[in-house]
Amino acid sequence: MAQQDRKTGEVKFNGKKANFDSKSSDSFQDEQGNNVVQVVAEPTGAIQLKSEKYGIAIYYDGVRLMLQVSGTYRGQMRGLCGTFNGEQADDFTSPKNCVLKNNYEFAASYAVPDSSLTSPAKELRQRAERADCYYKSVMFGNVINENGADRWSTRGGKNLARNSSNMIANKPIR
């Protein structure tokens, strides 16, 4: 079977099904008729959803999903794709706004709790509900180094100090 004949997935936007195949694309418009989302089938069989209006692109190959967002979303995201703030330590932030340690529990915390949830996902979601939850907090502290604090130190048997003009003086240690 040739790749271009490969069956593509189904895409819906606000309940409306996209009409596309490996040789054509489709798009969805807002109430004013402006293009909001374009749906394209890649030659590999993957599907690309792209919204220039919102600065977002989604690639799905039937197994994996890749999300790309513009820099305007930096620090404003939370979900399965992380927080997009440059801090890997808080990428596993759950819907409760706390950080989970276990990646399976983290993923399950975003599962929609309904009757269609299968046994492993249901069990992991329940574990995520009971998991230790670490809340993010900002802690301020002083950063002190020898130069900035005008501290004295002993180097090579001499008492030396650096003052703010980076001059070295022979003074006793206090």
Summary of the structure (lengths in Angstrom):
residues: 174
radius of gyration: 27.2
end to end distance: 82.5
largest distance: 84.3
contacts: 369
relative contact order: 0.07
helix: 16%
strand: 28%
